[in-house]
Amino acid sequence: MLTSLLDNDFYKITMQNAVIKRFPYAQARYAFINRGEHEFPDGFGAALRREVDQMATLRLSDEEKRYLETTCPYLDPTYLDFLAGFHYDPAEVIIEQQGSDLSVIIEGPWYRTILWEVPLMALISELWYRLRGVSVTHEADAMIEQRAQEKIELYRRLGLKIAEFGTRRRFSFDVHDRVVGALCHNGGEAFSGTSNVLLAMRHGVKPIGTHAHEWFMFHGARFGFKMANSLALEHWVDVYRGDLGIALTDTFTSRAFFDSFDKKFAKLFDGVRHDSGDPIDFASQTIAHYERLGINPLSKTIIFSDALTPEKVEHIHAFCKDRIGMAFGIGTNFTNDVGVEPMNMVIKMVEARPEGQQWLPVIKLSDVPDKHTGDPEMISLAKRVLTLGWKSH
């Protein structure tokens, strides 16, 4: 089902490069979390195993390497040579199915295992429909491009910048490809690019992404929660020297993030990304933070990327207009809007082993208190260290 090493989200490429530079000896463990309590049909684990084993044959082509060299000058030649020699090792992925329950664990060197999450989720999503005999009706299939066109034209009328972030829970690669094609054809200035590197290359648009929660989660395990945000940002700047300047805010709550986001980082980074919690509250916090530091919020950008729909985007736009720059990353609403229920699942880093240390649980403290993920004792410790009390905001 997967045909390219670049059928992945761009932030995995940029993080892999940073991990190689900063933490080449670190180990990581990831786990599939079935939030929607989906019941998997017989044979699902075996089918997934076959697809994962096939991924060992994927290699970066000369054309793909040239594309990255040209499009991403901040990815240095040593990294691109590494990627040209990279191949997936299926032994890093342990898949078990008991009845209708599916277990997927990924374990190995962080610089290698970091690439598994997104394509594995895309495979699970596509197989989920295929093996249950769920297909798109002729009417819905005929509307795929039109629905994408209607959405991007709305965003265009509002004068917004929209990126497509929908690899992980897409209905299929075919639908994903057609949606990105329609966005390119109809989006004009409103469509800024896609997180999917292969489709960015295929359709001649910019690959979009910087870093994910795991970058900060590892820093929390390695350096402690108090220093996690500061050092994660510092190490990012060390590698990219001002490129890829959008900072993710909510790994240990946005409040803890803004405590670390001092004038140096606020000036260095082009903006911040919102991925959980109330977007209007977050925009207010962000504007106030920049103003306190003497920085004009209109010179900065918030990327909103939390389960967005056209209605949510309009609401956020009305609040932020003429107050702060904004852009939107829209995922499942673009790539799985074909009349079926999208899956509710994630693959998360659950443990890390920094160089010279033992395995440590990693955690994420969401801006939505009941969405904290990870070891309960470690969550409690982090909240005490960060003086968050019992609630986060």
N, C-alpha and C positions, 0 to 999 in steps of 0.2 A: 504493500500500500504506500509506503514511503519510498520516494525515488531520489532524494537528495539529502546530503548532510545539512544543507541550508534550509530545509523545511523545518525551521525552528525560529524561535523569537530572538530578535537581535540582542536583547539584554543578556541572553545566555552567552553569546559570543563575546560581548564586551566584558562580562564578569569573568568568563574563562580566562581571557587575557590578563585581567587584573589578579586573579588567583595564581596563575603561573608566576607572575612577577612578585607577588607579595607572600603567598602561602603555598609554595610548591610541595611541601611535605604533609599538608593537612589531609585528613580523611573525613569523609562525610557519609551519613546514612539518611536516606529519604524513605518516606512511607506514603502509600496511597490511603487517602481518607475519604470514605464513602459517606459524605454528608447527607446525601439524599436517601440513604438506606436502600439503594437500588438492589434488586435481586437479579443476579447474573444467571443466564441460562446455562444448561449443561454444555460443556465443551468450550466455554468462554476462555478459561485460563489457558487451555491448550492452543486455542486459536491465537491468543495474544502472544504466547510463547513462540509460535511459529513466526509471527511478524517481527518480534524482537530479535530472534535469531537471524532473520533476513537483513536486519539493519547492519550486521557486521560487514556486509558487502559494500556499504555506502562509502564513497570517497569524494573528496573535494575535486571537482574537475578544474582543468586549466582555465576555462572560461569563468568559472565561479571565483577562482583565486584572483584573476585579473579584475573582476568586478569589485571585489573587496579592496584591492590595492587602489583602484581609481576612486571608489566612493567613500572609503573610510581611511584617509591618510593617517589617522591617529592609531591605526592598527599596524604595528611595526613589522618589518620583513621577517624577523625571527618568529613572531607569533604566526604569521601567515604560512611560513614554512612548516611550523609545527602542525597547523590545521591541515595542511596539504598531506601530511603523513598520518593524520589521526584516523582511527576507525573505532567504532563502538565495540565494546567487549560485552557480549550478552551474558557472560558469567557474573557480571556486576548486578544483574537483575534477577531476583528470586520471585517467582510467581507461583502462588498456590490457590487452588479453589476447593472449598469444602461446601458441598451443597450449592447454595446460591450466594455464598460469601466469597469475595475475592480479596486476596492479600498480595500486594506488590511491595517489595522492599528493594531499594537500590543501595549498594554499599561499595566503596572503593575510594581511591584518591579523589579529592574534591575537584581537582582540575580536569578530571575525566568524567566523573559522575554528574557534573553540573549540567551536561548537555542532555541528559535523559528525560527530565521532567516534562518538557513541553511536547515532544513527539510522542511520548508514552500516553499522555493525556489525550492527545489527538487520536491516537490509535484506539484507546479505550472508548472514546466517544463514538468514533465511526463504527467500530465493531458492535457497540451497544445497539445501534439501530439495525445494522446488517444481520446480526445473528438472531434478532427477534423478529425479523421480517418486516421491519418498519421502513416504509419507503415514502417518498414525496409524491403526492398526487400530481397528475398531469397539469392541473390548474395551478397548483403551488409552484411546480417546476417552471412553468411558463412565466411566473410572476417574480422569479428570483432577482433578475436584473432590474425590473421595474420598481420593486420595493426598495432596493438599494438606491436607485435613482431618485425616488421620491424623498427619501431621508436626506441624501446629500444635497438635494436642491433646497430643502427646507433650511439646512445648516448654511448653505451658500447665501440664501436671502438674508439670514441673520448676520452675515459677515463673519462666520466662525471658522476656526481651523479644526479639522477633524482628522484623526488617525484611526486606522483599523487595527484592533488588538485581539482578534478572535481565534487564534490558532488552536488554543487548548480545548475548547468545547464546541468546535465546529461540527456541522452535520457530516461533512465529507470534504476532502480536498477539492473535489470538483466544484462544489457549491462555493467554497472559499475563493477559489480562483476566479469564478464568474463574478462574485461580489466585488472583489478588488478590481477586476476589469471594468465593471460598471461604475465604480467610484472614480476610477481614473478618467473614464470617458466623460462622465457628467459632472465631476466635482470641481474642475477648474482650480482656482486659488483656495477653495475650501478644503480640498483633500491634500493633507500634508504628507501622507505615506502610510506604510503598514509595518507592523512589528515583525511580520514574516519575511525573512531575508530572501528566500527563494522567490516569493511573489513580488517583492520589491524589485528584484533583478529582472524578473520576467516582464513586469509592466512598466519598468523605467521610472520608478518612484523611489523616494528616500526610505531606507530602513530606519525605524524609529525605536528607541529604547536606551536605557542607561543601566540601572541596576534594580535588583529585586530585594524582597525582605531578607532572603538568605544571607546577603552580603552583611547586613546589620546584625542578623541573628548570630552568625559566626563570631563577629566582633564582640557580642555580648558574652559568649561562652569563653572566648580567648582572653579578653581584656577586662571583663566585668561590665555590669550594666551602666554604671555611672559614666564610663568612658566610651561606651560602644558607639554612640552616634558621632561624637567628635572624631574618633579614630577611623571610623568607617568613611567619613567624609574626607579626612586628611589623606588616607591611603588612596582614595579615589582620585583626588587632586594630584597626588604624587605620580600616578600612572598616566592620567589624561591631561594634566596641565591646563585645565580650563575647558577642554572639549567635553561633550556629553554632560552638560551642566544642569541637569534637573535632579534634585535630591528627593528621594522617597522619605516621607515624614512619619509614617505611622507604625513602625516596627515595635516601638516601646511606648506608644501613644504620642500624638502630636505635641502634647504639652512638654513631655520630656525632650522631644526633638528640638522645639524652639528654645528650650533652656540651653542647648548646645549650639544652636545656629546663630553664632555671634556675627559681628559686623564683617569679619574676614570672610566667613563662609557666605553670608548673605550677599556680599559684593561679588565673590568669585563665582557663585552658582547663578545660572540664568533664571532659576525659579525652583518650584517645588511640585511634587506630585501628591494628589489626594486620592487615597484608595480605600478609605473606610470612614464611617461616621457621617454626621450631617455636613453636607458640602457648604451650606451657607454659614454655619458656625465656623467651619474651617477657613472659609474665605475671609470672614471677619477677623479671626485670629491672625491670619497671614498678613492682611493689610495693616493691622495694628502693629504687628511685629516689625514690618519694614519701616513704618512711620516712626516708631520708637528709635530705630537705628539711623534715622535721617535719610532713608532711601525712598525714592519715589516709587510707590507700588506699580505705577504704570510702566516702569522700566523693567518690570519682572513679570513672570508668567506662572500661573497655576495650571498644571495638567490634571484634569479630572478624569478618573478612570474606574470609578466604582459602580458597576452594573448600570450603565447609563442607558436611558431611553430618550427618544426625542422630547418627551414632556419634561423629563428631568433636566435635559440640556437647556431647554428654553427658560426654565425656572432659574437655573444657575446663571445663565447669560444675563437675565434681567437684573440680577443682584450685582454682578461683577462689572457690568458695562460702565466704562469711563472711570472705574475705580482701580482695576488691576488687569493686567493681560491675562488671557485665558486660552486654553486649547483643550481638546477632549479626545480621549482614547476610548473607542467604543468596540466592544468585543462580540459577545454572543448575540447581541441584538442585530449585528450585521451578518454573522456567519452561520447562525442557526435560527433564522426566522422563516422557517419553511412549514409551519403548522404542526410541529412536534414539540414535546417537552424537552428542553435542554437538560443535560445531566447536572447534578449538584455534587461535584467532587473536586478534590485538590490532590496534588502530590507535594508534600512539604518536607524540607529538611527537618529531621527530628533529633539527630545527634551529630556532634562533630568531635573530631579528635585533632586538636592543634598539635603542632610538632612538639614532641617531648612530653606530651600530657596524655591523660587517660580520656576515654570517651566521656563526653559531657552532654547533657540534654540541652537543646536549644529551644527558645521560646519566642512567641510573638504576643505582645500585648496590644490588642486591637483598641481603636477608639470606641468600639462598641463592646462594653464590658463582658457580655456573655460569649464573645467570639475570641477570647484569648485562646491560644493553642500551645500545647506542650505540657511538660511535667508540672503538676499542680504545686509541688513544693517549690520548684524553681520560679514559677509565676508569682507565688507569694513572696519569695525572697526579692525578686526584681521590683515588685510594687513597694516593698519596704525601703529598698536601696534608693529607688527613684522618688520616694516620699509621695506616692500616688494615692495613699489611703486605699479605700475600697472601691473608688470609682475613678474612671479616666475620662478626660474630656479635652 
